[in-house]
Amino acid sequence: MTIDISPPHEKSDEHYVHPDQVAVALEHFINDEKAGRLAETFKALSDPTRVRIIAALAHTELCVYDLTAVVGLTQSAVSHQLRLLRTMRLVKSRRDGRHIYYQLDDAHIHDLFHRGLDHVMHG
């Protein structure tokens, strides 16, 4: 990706590109695939029910029936949300006999949730 960072012919702070800042931004610029995957992650977290499920799983492993008691929804509704969260790799499951237990997929999801919550609590 190339960007013309040369100053315009007329001096104008409004249209002047700062080459050093642009260079730093370009070093950390993400491609379309990564941007899309990250946007999908945030999209999955844009639903209050899914956020509450993540909040519950941020502290303990729970089965669907436990989650229904926590979030106050039907087993079917919770299962639907868990299916989406599993597809997005935000939660993972393990079977123990007849029960399936859910937990956050990894520490990144835990960190993402708590950083977002900290941000909300500060504002």
N, C-alpha and C positions, 0 to 999 in steps of 0.2 A: 504494500500500500504506500503510495507516495502522496505527499501533501506539499503544496507550494507554501513554504514558510517565509518567502522573501517579503520584505516590507513593501507596502503599496507605494506608488509614485508620489501620491500626496500624503503628507504626514497627518495621520488621524489615529488617535488612541482607540477609537471605536473599531477599527478594522485591522489593527496591527496584530500579527501573530507573534507570540513569544517563543522563539525557536527552542530555548532550553527546556521550557515546560512541556512543549509539544514532544520533544525527544524523550523526556521521562515518561510521558503518557503513552507514547508509542512502544516503549520497552515493555510495558505491562498490559498493552492492549490485547484483548482476547479475540479469537477467531469466531466466526458465525456459529460453528458447531458448539463450542463451549458456552457462548452467550445464550444459545437456544436451550441448552441443557440446564443452565443456571436459572433462566427465566421459567422453565418448567418446574424446577424445584420451588421457586418462590410462588408460582401459580398454585402448586399443591398446598402450600402453606397459607394461601389467601382465604381459606375457608375456616371460620371460627370453630366448627366441629372438629376438623382435622387438627387444628392448633391445640384444642383441648385434649385430644387423644395423644398428641405428641407430648403435651405437658404431663399427662399421667404417666406415660412411658418413660419420661425423662428421669423418673425416680424409682421405678420398679417394673418388673416384668408382669404382664397381666394377660389373662385369657379373655376371649370375647365377652363372656358373661360378667367378668369383673369390670370390663370397660363399659358395658351397658349400665352397670350400677353407678359408675363414676360419671359418665356423661349424660345419663338419663335418656338414652335413645333405645330403640328396639335392637335386638340382636341382628336383624337383617340390615338395618341402617348402619350399625357399627361395622359389620362385615363388609359392606359396600365401601365404606371409607378406608378400612384396613387394606382392602384389595388395591385401591388406588395408591395408598401410601407404600405398599409393598412393591408395586410396579415402578414407582418413582425411587425405589431404594432408600426410603426414609425409615421404614421399619422392616424387621425381619421376624421370622417365626420359627418355632421349633415345636415338634410334637412330643408329648409325654403321655403315652397311653391314648385315651380318647380326647384329650385336651390339646389345643394348640395355644401356645403362649407367644406373646408378641413383646418385642423390645425394640428400642431404637437401633437402626442399622449399624451405626458406629459413633465414635466420639465426636465426629464432625457435626452430626445432626444435633447431638446434645449441646455442643458449643453454639451452633447457629441459633437454636431455640433460646438458650440463656442469654446470648448477646442481644437478640431481638427483644427479649423481655426486659433486660436491663435498660435498653434504649427507651422502651415504652415507659418504664418506671421513672426515668429521669426527666421525662417531658411532662 
